[in-house]
Amino acid sequence: MSKKPKQIIPRKTPMPEQPPAERIKNYDEVPYGYTPEQAIAEAKRCLECARPLCVEGCPVNVNIPAFLKLVAEGDFRGAINVIKETNALPAVSGRVCPQEEQCEGKCALSKRFESVAVGRLERFAADWEASQGTPSIPDLTPPTGKKVAVVGSGPAGITVAADLVRKGHHVTIFEALHEPGGVLVYGIPEFRLPKAIVRREVEYVCSLGVKLVKDFVVGAAETVDELLEEYDAVFLGTGAGLPWFLNIPGENLNGVYSANEYLTRANLMKAYRFPEYDTPIARGKRVATVGGGNVAMDSARTALRLGAEESIIVYRRSREEMPARAEEIHHAEQEGIRFELLTTPVAFHGDDNSWVKEIECIRNQLGEPDGSGRRRPVPIKDSNFRIPVDVAVLAIGQSPNPLIPKTTLDLKTGKDGVVIIDNETGKTSKKGVFAGGDVATGGATVIMAMGQGKKAAKAIDEYLKTGQW
Ligand code: FAD
């Protein structure tokens, strides 16, 4: 008997969230998450395609149709177990993945209607599990006696650690900061990714037997070569924490921050919880953020929550070319952030006390596409104008920190200092050393870092078993 065609529900089940006027006065998470009823209704929208392209769109290949089916049946435990087979950080990726370019972008529904809200459902399943108390621990392989050092506790390092500990290897993560999680704790703000969630997911990985050593800077406390004396393999997941600057006049004025410093002060050092935390941060009335990615949206939205009356995004191309997640741009617009598009800063001007007071900019028009495939900004002659500001934040990109390559001479690096790897295995130029995530790609995404972590974990396991490089 042929299967009855499914009734198409064209739109996503709306996500309940804090109203914009309220949320810019607090740091609480913006979307509240689905209720079980909403999750079931949304999961039932899945068309159960014979060839599910959504899985191909996911860099860690979560079995999306299987978990959606279980959610639709109300088997939330089953759903989270399916997700966790391939994704150690589901509450994180459900919140921050650019789903519109990945799983949801490939959803058959998205050709004519709104895709299934895979990210929201992944988040729902992970949060549901957390609400039930202790998560279930998967079966672990008996100990192999092999030891792996993972450098960095961001999404790449956590993924490698989770996969290798499940294969019976002894894993130690070395983290430079006092809190694990990488950008998830020092960069992405609480209102987008509550830190309790990151902590919960890191604790889950540690509960599998991974050892975490904090406040340990590899390259200073110990070199990679020294680690290799004790460990059978090393994975570098050290991210891209070195901010880029515009190299224009006035950039060293007071009140001009890199987004990295601004967000670290606000998030990791908890400036937003003043006076409980007395972390110095300039709280301007008019704050301009330069850039159009997630980092820029986070900085501009943080500025509002730190009390700015006006928060402005200055971006050199048009809205269409903005690399930020669609939801972040949408939320920023809802919150009243002003977008100065097709605009490039050319100088910062200061007052007599060397505090920034204006950004001088030039207008652009769009030219031919550049190497990134996006249309190039072309400056319009004599179009200079000035934006009055008290604080400026630069969110224009970042590269890997050079410390480890500098102290590991046979580790090859490429453009902007990225560690060169084999894309299928994460192998570097140095025997026994693997790498993945932003340190190998430059600033990218959480799920790409996790995807590379998974490939590296597989290759490390093979290397540990065979000794073949
Ligand atoms: P990281 O997360 O950078 O982690 C690297 C870790 O290594 C850090 O904890 C660091 O302290 C540690 N480390 C560095 N050097 C050493 C050393 N020498 N010794 C020991 N430890 C060391 N991506 C998305 O998909 N969605 C988003 O919405 C999104 N928003 C973002 C917002 C901001 C503000 C930023 C900065 C990035 C955002 N990204 C987003 C990008 C994403 O966070 C990164 O691509 C991802 O975190 C990279 O993971 P990683 O594990 O490679 O590195």
Boltz pocket constraint, residues with backbone or C-beta under 6 A from the ligand:
constraints:
  - pocket:
      binder: B
      contacts: [[A, 95], [A, 96], [A, 97], [A, 98], [A, 151], [A, 152], [A, 153], [A, 154], [A, 155], [A, 156], [A, 157], [A, 174], [A, 175], [A, 176], [A, 177], [A, 179], [A, 180], [A, 181], [A, 182], [A, 183], [A, 184], [A, 187], [A, 188], [A, 216], [A, 217], [A, 218], [A, 219], [A, 237], [A, 238], [A, 239], [A, 240], [A, 241], [A, 263], [A, 294], [A, 295], [A, 298], [A, 325], [A, 401], [A, 403], [A, 404], [A, 436], [A, 437], [A, 438], [A, 439], [A, 442], [A, 443], [A, 444], [A, 445], [A, 446], [A, 447], [A, 449]]
      max_distance: 6.0
